[in-house]
Amino acid sequence: MRHARRRMVRRVTRLAAVGGLLLGGAMVTQAAMASETPGTSALPFSASGTSDSPGAALVSELGTARTAGTWIGADGRPVVAVTDQDAAARVERAGAEAKMVRHSMNDLKKAASTLRSAPRVAGTAWVMDYRTNEVVVQGDSTVSASDWSDMTKVASGIGGYVRMERMQGRFTTRLNGAQPMLSTGGRCSAGFNVTDGKSDFILTAGHCGPTGSIWFGDNQGNQQLGRTVRQDFPGSDFSLVQYANGSAGAGADVVAIGQGKGVRITGVGDPAVGQRVFRSGSTSGLHDGEVKGLDATVNYPEGTVTGLIETDVCAEPGDSGGPLFADGIALGVTSGGSGDCTSGGTTFFQPVTKAMQALGVEMIVSKQAAGQGSTASPAPSGSATHSAIAPGDSSPGSSGPLSGLTDGETLLSKLANPENVGPGMLVIGGSLLALVATRYIRAEQDRKAYRRHYSATWG
């Protein structure tokens, strides 16, 4: 009976030691994996940042005849413009703020359609201002008094909810960008990295250059980035530059923000009016501002572009194609605007969701973010800060990793790092000691049993 109990104790001890080895190995592996740089994956354009927004959901539910847009209020709550009391009550029950307005979204769209059908005047733009329930028509300094008078007559015929505004400066496309791309046609910017599953591309502004343009990352023309394989401008303002080697390379989920730093892109979305956003460009660097309007129309000298995002983020010639983002969510690429970063101005952006849908490509994002099971980005934030911007190195069209293995560092060296190993190594060490001890005890017991048997036989 005593021998049976001893055998049972030895078996339990060995099983516990083996379990400890497995547990310790898992702990060490998990610690090493947690500190690895996440890879990249592709995210469909349909992952919209506004899909989870309460305001956008209410507008979709109530319809364009009973609503007139949504925006983020000063307190961070979504505000929905409504045209009747029943719709207002529904909005309030959902936890959002309702604002009664006279004109529905259908009215605002009809006004915009009338403006588009009028004779085109370069240097003008219009956008729906949800907060004032108006369509705002803007004219820059190049618009003549006669043309402005004609536009004013068109606006007066629509109704009192069309507001006319003259502006300083002029609406122009903004060449150059966050990371320089140079061709014989000029200088532009790398926006975001996208893929069609076979090859990787740079998504940038369409006015940067026609199909067939060859782009370089240096003034000497030694570092060829790729070739423009698709352009849409005017009408929209986006293009695809295919990488010369077909791959965006490591860190393709990062966009540059200057000074050797970058922001990791984790999703794709559409902005909300009132949302705070960031823009990066090689001329003026990193700047932030607020989304003022959606579905804007701009009559550039080169042609008319519709469906743009209007912001008060400043930009200057040399910033075109640069990325617009917030909270790691890709929103748009720089199209054009007026003003500068000394006196301020207005900047328009091509939404990336519409561009990706038209092009049939997906955004390259962090594999860690893509693997979380939620393709939709979080609801737009009205108070994003620069603290959300993570450091990291960047290169044209793609970027170096933000964190992870340094040069010459291997997975083995990570496993040997006490900061990563911690308790896991202690568990492994204790388990090995237990195995050795049980083996030694059994061997010692076997020797004693043999001596007793030998003495009884030959004594």
Secondary structure per residue as TSV (DSSP state, phi and psi in degrees):
chain	resnum	aa	ss	phi	psi
A	1	M	-	360.0	-41.8
A	2	R	H	-64.5	-39.4
A	3	H	H	-65.8	-36.8
A	4	A	H	-64.8	-40.9
A	5	R	H	-64.5	-40.0
A	6	R	H	-62.5	-43.2
A	7	R	H	-63.0	-38.3
A	8	M	H	-65.1	-41.3
A	9	V	H	-63.5	-41.6
A	10	R	H	-64.0	-41.3
A	11	R	H	-64.0	-44.3
A	12	V	H	-63.0	-40.7
A	13	T	H	-64.1	-42.3
A	14	R	H	-65.5	-41.1
A	15	L	H	-63.0	-40.9
A	16	A	H	-65.3	-38.3
A	17	A	H	-66.4	-43.1
A	18	V	H	-62.8	-42.4
A	19	G	H	-60.9	-38.9
A	20	G	H	-63.9	-39.3
A	21	L	H	-61.4	-45.1
A	22	L	H	-63.7	-42.8
A	23	L	H	-64.7	-45.9
A	24	G	H	-62.6	-40.6
A	25	G	H	-62.3	-40.0
A	26	A	H	-65.4	-39.7
A	27	M	H	-63.7	-43.0
A	28	V	H	-66.5	-43.8
A	29	T	H	-62.0	-42.0
A	30	Q	H	-63.3	-40.3
A	31	A	H	-63.3	-40.4
A	32	A	H	-68.4	-41.6
A	33	M	H	-66.2	-34.9
A	34	A	H	-63.9	-27.2
A	35	S	T	-96.2	1.1
A	36	E	S	-75.1	151.6
A	37	T	-	-70.6	125.8
A	38	P	-	-63.7	143.8
A	39	G	-	-76.8	-167.0
A	40	T	E	-117.4	157.6
A	41	S	E	-145.7	173.1
A	42	A	E	-104.3	139.0
A	43	L	E	-119.9	127.2
A	44	P	-	-63.7	154.0
A	45	F	T	-62.9	-22.5
A	46	S	T	-72.0	-7.2
A	47	A	-	-76.7	91.4
A	48	S	-	-98.2	133.6
A	49	G	T	-66.7	-18.8
A	50	T	T	-96.0	-1.6
A	51	S	T	-64.6	-29.1
A	52	D	T	-99.0	4.1
A	53	S	-	-74.9	126.2
A	54	P	H	-58.4	-39.6
A	55	G	H	-62.8	-46.6
A	56	A	H	-64.7	-37.6
A	57	A	H	-64.8	-39.5
A	58	L	H	-67.8	-40.7
A	59	V	H	-61.3	-43.1
A	60	S	H	-64.2	-39.1
A	61	E	H	-70.2	-43.3
A	62	L	H	-81.9	-27.2
A	63	G	-	93.3	162.7
A	64	T	T	-77.1	-13.0
A	65	A	T	-81.5	-18.0
A	66	R	T	-114.6	-4.2
A	67	T	E	-130.6	167.3
A	68	A	E	-144.7	45.0
A	69	G	E	101.3	170.6
A	70	T	E	-141.7	154.0
A	71	W	E	-153.9	170.8
A	72	I	E	-93.8	122.6
A	73	G	-	-74.5	173.2
A	74	A	T	-62.4	-27.9
A	75	D	T	-90.0	4.6
A	76	G	S	89.6	-7.7
A	77	R	-	-80.0	146.7
A	78	P	E	-70.9	139.5
A	79	V	E	-115.4	134.8
A	80	V	E	-121.8	125.7
A	81	A	E	-80.5	126.2
A	82	V	E	-129.0	160.5
A	83	T	S	-111.9	-3.5
A	84	D	S	-145.8	162.3
A	85	Q	H	-68.0	-36.5
A	86	D	H	-63.1	-41.6
A	87	A	H	-64.9	-38.4
A	88	A	H	-62.5	-42.2
A	89	A	H	-63.8	-39.4
A	90	R	H	-63.6	-40.5
A	91	V	H	-65.0	-44.4
A	92	E	H	-65.2	-39.3
A	93	R	H	-63.8	-28.9
A	94	A	T	-80.1	-3.4
A	95	G	T	92.9	4.2
A	96	A	-	-99.5	171.5
A	97	E	E	-98.5	133.8
A	98	A	E	-102.2	137.8
A	99	K	E	-124.1	119.0
A	100	M	E	-73.4	130.9
A	101	V	-	-131.9	165.5
A	102	R	S	-88.3	-35.8
A	103	H	S	-110.6	134.0
A	104	S	-	-82.4	172.6
A	105	M	H	-61.3	-34.3
A	106	N	H	-60.7	-38.9
A	107	D	H	-65.1	-43.6
A	108	L	H	-64.5	-40.5
A	109	K	H	-67.3	-36.9
A	110	K	H	-63.9	-40.0
A	111	A	H	-63.5	-43.4
A	112	A	H	-63.5	-37.9
A	113	S	H	-64.7	-39.2
A	114	T	H	-64.3	-40.4
A	115	L	H	-64.1	-39.1
A	116	R	H	-67.1	-31.3
A	117	S	H	-79.1	-13.2
A	118	A	S	-74.8	161.7
A	119	P	-	-53.7	134.5
A	120	R	-	-69.4	134.8
A	121	V	-	-123.7	111.6
A	122	A	T	-62.3	141.3
A	123	G	T	94.2	6.5
A	124	T	E	-114.7	159.7
A	125	A	E	-154.7	157.1
A	126	W	E	-146.6	152.3
A	127	V	E	-151.2	151.1
A	128	M	E	-82.1	121.2
A	129	D	E	-96.7	98.1
A	130	Y	T	-61.3	-36.7
A	131	R	T	-71.3	-29.4
A	132	T	T	-102.7	-2.8
A	133	N	T	58.8	44.8
A	134	E	E	-135.7	160.6
A	135	V	E	-102.7	121.3
A	136	V	E	-100.4	122.5
A	137	V	E	-102.0	125.9
A	138	Q	E	-113.8	142.7
A	139	G	E	-130.4	128.9
A	140	D	-	-86.6	-174.5
A	141	S	T	-70.3	-12.9
A	142	T	T	-85.4	-12.3
A	143	V	S	-77.1	124.3
A	144	S	-	-71.0	161.5
A	145	A	H	-61.4	-37.7
A	146	S	H	-65.8	-45.8
A	147	D	H	-64.8	-38.6
A	148	W	H	-65.9	-37.2
A	149	S	H	-64.3	-40.8
A	150	D	H	-64.6	-42.1
A	151	M	H	-63.4	-38.8
A	152	T	H	-63.7	-37.6
A	153	K	H	-64.5	-41.3
A	154	V	H	-61.5	-44.9
A	155	A	H	-63.4	-40.9
A	156	S	H	-63.6	-34.3
A	157	G	H	-69.2	-23.7
A	158	I	H	-75.9	-46.6
A	159	G	-	146.0	176.8
A	160	G	T	-74.3	-3.0
A	161	Y	T	-95.2	16.4
A	162	V	E	-110.0	119.8
A	163	R	E	-108.3	134.1
A	164	M	E	-100.8	133.8
A	165	E	E	-136.3	126.7
A	166	R	E	-88.6	145.9
A	167	M	-	-127.7	155.9
A	168	Q	S	-82.5	159.1
A	169	G	S	75.6	-164.2
A	170	R	-	-146.6	151.4
A	171	F	-	-78.1	120.3
A	172	T	E	-138.3	155.5
A	173	T	E	-71.4	152.4
A	174	R	-	-114.6	92.6
A	175	L	-	-70.3	168.0
A	176	N	B	81.0	-163.9
A	177	G	-	166.2	-165.6
A	178	A	S	-59.2	-44.9
A	179	Q	S	-127.4	124.7
A	180	P	E	-62.4	137.5
A	181	M	E	-129.6	124.2
A	182	L	E	-119.7	141.4
A	183	S	E	-142.7	180.0
A	184	T	T	-67.0	-20.4
A	185	G	T	-86.4	-9.0
A	186	G	E	141.7	-162.0
A	187	R	E	-121.7	135.7
A	188	C	E	-137.7	-165.4
A	189	S	E	-128.5	154.8
A	190	A	-	-86.5	129.6
A	191	G	-	-95.7	-91.1
A	192	F	E	-124.4	154.4
A	193	N	E	-88.8	132.0
A	194	V	E	-132.7	169.5
A	195	T	E	-147.5	153.1
A	196	D	-	-107.8	11.7
A	197	G	S	92.4	-17.0
A	198	K	S	-114.8	-35.7
A	199	S	-	-142.0	156.5
A	200	D	E	-103.0	151.2
A	201	F	E	-139.5	162.9
A	202	I	E	-100.3	124.5
A	203	L	E	-91.1	120.3
A	204	T	E	-142.9	-171.6
A	205	A	-	-73.6	146.2
A	206	G	G	-73.2	-28.9
A	207	H	G	-77.3	-1.0
A	208	C	G	-64.1	-35.1
A	209	G	-	175.9	156.3
A	210	P	-	-74.4	167.5
A	211	T	T	-56.7	135.1
A	212	G	T	100.7	-11.9
A	213	S	-	-62.1	135.7
A	214	I	E	-102.8	132.5
A	215	W	E	-114.9	142.6
A	216	F	E	-125.7	156.4
A	217	G	S	-97.5	4.6
A	218	D	S	-144.3	160.7
A	219	N	T	-69.0	-24.1
A	220	Q	T	-83.5	-9.8
A	221	G	S	75.0	25.1
A	222	N	-	-91.4	-30.4
A	223	Q	S	-103.9	89.2
A	224	Q	E	-77.2	125.3
A	225	L	E	-87.0	-48.7
A	226	G	E	169.5	-164.9
A	227	R	E	-131.9	140.4
A	228	T	E	-69.4	122.0
A	229	V	E	-111.5	-9.5
A	230	R	E	-155.6	132.4
A	231	Q	E	-135.5	139.2
A	232	D	E	-134.1	100.5
A	233	F	-	-171.1	134.4
A	234	P	S	-75.4	-166.0
A	235	G	B	97.6	-69.5
A	236	S	S	-118.2	-175.4
A	237	D	-	-144.8	72.5
A	238	F	E	-147.2	157.2
A	239	S	E	-153.5	162.5
A	240	L	E	-116.8	127.8
A	241	V	E	-110.1	114.4
A	242	Q	E	-80.7	130.4
A	243	Y	E	-61.4	141.7
A	244	A	T	-60.1	-36.5
A	245	N	T	-98.4	4.2
A	246	G	S	83.7	-5.8
A	247	S	-	-129.5	140.2
A	248	A	-	-77.4	-18.9
A	249	G	-	85.0	-174.5
A	250	A	T	-66.8	145.7
A	251	G	T	71.6	26.9
A	252	A	T	-68.3	-10.8
A	253	D	T	-92.6	13.9
A	254	V	E	-119.0	138.4
A	255	V	E	-112.2	146.4
A	256	A	E	-77.8	143.9
A	257	I	E	-126.5	10.3
A	258	G	E	97.8	161.1
A	259	Q	T	55.8	35.5
A	260	G	T	70.5	18.6
A	261	K	E	-115.9	164.3
A	262	G	E	-151.0	170.9
A	263	V	E	-121.3	130.4
A	264	R	E	-79.4	127.2
A	265	I	-	-88.1	123.8
A	266	T	-	-115.3	-4.4
A	267	G	E	-171.8	178.3
A	268	V	E	-127.8	142.1
A	269	G	-	-161.9	176.0
A	270	D	-	-110.2	138.4
A	271	P	-	-78.5	168.9
A	272	A	-	-115.1	148.7
A	273	V	B	-61.3	133.0
A	274	G	T	93.9	-8.8
A	275	Q	-	-75.0	140.7
A	276	R	E	-83.7	133.0
A	277	V	E	-134.8	165.0
A	278	F	E	-125.1	145.3
A	279	R	E	-132.4	141.6
A	280	S	E	-120.9	138.9
A	281	G	E	-152.4	150.7
A	282	S	T	-72.2	-24.3
A	283	T	T	-81.0	-51.4
A	284	S	T	-106.5	-5.3
A	285	G	E	80.5	-149.2
A	286	L	E	-93.7	129.1
A	287	H	E	-141.8	157.6
A	288	D	E	-128.8	164.8
A	289	G	E	-174.0	-157.5
A	290	E	E	-126.7	145.1
A	291	V	E	-74.3	123.0
A	292	K	E	-99.8	-28.5
A	293	G	E	-166.0	161.7
A	294	L	E	-123.0	163.6
A	295	D	E	56.4	42.0
A	296	A	E	-79.7	150.8
A	297	T	E	-116.3	130.5
A	298	V	E	-126.3	129.2
A	299	N	E	-97.9	85.1
A	300	Y	E	-70.2	161.4
A	301	P	T	-57.3	-31.8
A	302	E	T	-80.5	-16.9
A	303	G	E	152.5	173.4
A	304	T	E	-93.6	135.4
A	305	V	E	-122.7	134.3
A	306	T	E	-118.5	167.4
A	307	G	E	72.7	26.8
A	308	L	E	-91.2	161.9
A	309	I	E	-93.4	126.2
A	310	E	E	-100.1	132.5
A	311	T	E	-136.8	167.1
A	312	D	-	-103.1	18.2
A	313	V	-	-69.4	132.0
A	314	C	-	-75.4	155.9
A	315	A	-	-156.7	162.4
A	316	E	-	-137.3	162.3
A	317	P	T	-53.4	124.0
A	318	G	B	116.0	1.0
A	319	D	B	-112.3	2.9
A	320	S	T	-61.7	145.9
A	321	G	T	80.8	-11.7
A	322	G	-	-65.4	156.7
A	323	P	E	-78.7	142.5
A	324	L	E	-110.8	130.4
A	325	F	E	-154.3	167.0
A	326	A	E	-157.5	130.6
A	327	D	T	55.4	34.4
A	328	G	T	79.0	5.5
A	329	I	E	-99.1	125.1
A	330	A	E	-72.0	129.0
A	331	L	E	-118.2	-43.0
A	332	G	E	-165.8	174.7
A	333	V	E	-121.9	144.2
A	334	T	E	-63.8	127.3
A	335	S	E	-102.1	-62.4
A	336	G	E	-175.6	-170.0
A	337	G	E	163.4	-161.5
A	338	S	E	-136.6	163.9
A	339	G	E	84.8	-167.2
A	340	D	E	-151.7	-176.4
A	341	C	T	-90.4	9.7
A	342	T	T	-96.8	-48.0
A	343	S	T	-101.3	-9.3
A	344	G	E	91.3	175.6
A	345	G	E	173.9	-167.0
A	346	T	E	-118.9	135.4
A	347	T	E	-130.2	138.4
A	348	F	E	-110.3	148.0
A	349	F	E	-132.4	142.4
A	350	Q	E	-79.0	121.2
A	351	P	E	-62.1	134.0
A	352	V	H	-72.0	-29.4
A	353	T	H	-61.8	-44.3
A	354	K	H	-67.8	-39.4
A	355	A	H	-64.9	-44.9
A	356	M	H	-65.6	-36.7
A	357	Q	H	-64.4	-43.5
A	358	A	H	-67.2	-33.8
A	359	L	H	-89.1	-17.3
A	360	G	T	70.8	38.0
A	361	V	-	-122.1	168.0
A	362	E	E	-122.6	149.6
A	363	M	E	-74.2	137.7
A	364	I	E	-85.3	116.6
A	365	V	E	-127.0	174.2
A	366	S	E	-58.7	129.5
A	367	K	H	-62.2	-33.7
A	368	Q	H	-61.7	-42.6
A	369	A	H	-70.1	-40.0
A	370	A	H	-68.2	-27.1
A	371	G	T	-85.7	3.3
A	372	Q	T	-81.6	-3.5
A	373	G	S	87.9	-3.4
A	374	S	-	-120.8	108.9
A	375	T	-	-82.2	-19.7
A	376	A	S	-81.0	136.2
A	377	S	-	-77.5	162.8
A	378	P	-	-65.0	163.0
A	379	A	-	-59.3	143.6
A	380	P	-	-56.4	141.5
A	381	S	-	-100.9	138.4
A	382	G	S	-90.9	-3.5
A	383	S	-	-138.1	37.9
A	384	A	-	-63.1	144.3
A	385	T	-	-123.3	169.4
A	386	H	G	-65.0	-17.7
A	387	S	G	-66.1	-15.7
A	388	A	G	-77.2	-8.7
A	389	I	-	-90.4	119.5
A	390	A	-	-90.8	148.2
A	391	P	-	-77.1	157.6
A	392	G	-	166.9	158.7
A	393	D	-	-84.1	157.8
A	394	S	-	-143.2	155.3
A	395	S	B	-139.1	163.3
A	396	P	T	-53.4	126.6
A	397	G	T	78.7	-22.1
A	398	S	B	-148.2	177.5
A	399	S	-	-143.3	155.3
A	400	G	-	-71.6	161.2
A	401	P	-	-64.5	150.0
A	402	L	S	-80.2	-31.6
A	403	S	S	-155.4	175.4
A	404	G	S	119.5	-148.8
A	405	L	-	-65.9	132.8
A	406	T	-	-88.4	171.7
A	407	D	T	-57.3	129.6
A	408	G	T	82.0	-4.7
A	409	E	-	-86.6	136.4
A	410	T	-	-115.2	168.2
A	411	L	H	-62.2	-35.0
A	412	L	H	-62.3	-41.6
A	413	S	H	-66.2	-30.4
A	414	K	H	-66.5	-42.4
A	415	L	H	-64.2	-29.3
A	416	A	T	-84.5	-4.9
A	417	N	-	-79.0	118.7
A	418	P	H	-57.2	-29.9
A	419	E	H	-67.1	-29.5
A	420	N	H	-93.5	-30.1
A	421	V	H	-77.3	-59.1
A	422	G	T	54.4	-132.2
A	423	P	H	-61.1	-28.4
A	424	G	H	-58.2	-43.5
A	425	M	H	-65.6	-34.5
A	426	L	H	-64.2	-42.1
A	427	V	H	-63.5	-43.7
A	428	I	H	-61.8	-45.5
A	429	G	H	-61.3	-44.4
A	430	G	H	-64.3	-37.3
A	431	S	H	-67.6	-41.7
A	432	L	H	-62.4	-41.3
A	433	L	H	-61.7	-40.3
A	434	A	H	-65.1	-40.9
A	435	L	H	-63.3	-45.4
A	436	V	H	-61.7	-42.0
A	437	A	H	-63.5	-45.0
A	438	T	H	-64.7	-36.9
A	439	R	H	-66.1	-42.3
A	440	Y	H	-64.7	-43.8
A	441	I	H	-61.2	-43.8
A	442	R	H	-64.6	-42.6
A	443	A	H	-61.7	-41.1
A	444	E	H	-65.5	-40.0
A	445	Q	H	-65.4	-38.8
A	446	D	H	-63.1	-40.9
A	447	R	H	-64.1	-43.6
A	448	K	H	-63.5	-38.8
A	449	A	H	-64.7	-37.8
A	450	Y	H	-66.6	-40.1
A	451	R	H	-64.5	-40.6
A	452	R	H	-63.4	-41.7
A	453	H	H	-65.1	-41.1
A	454	Y	H	-64.6	-42.5
A	455	S	H	-65.5	-40.6
A	456	A	H	-68.6	-28.4
A	457	T	H	-84.2	-39.0
A	458	W	H	-110.8	-6.3
A	459	G	-	-65.5	360.0
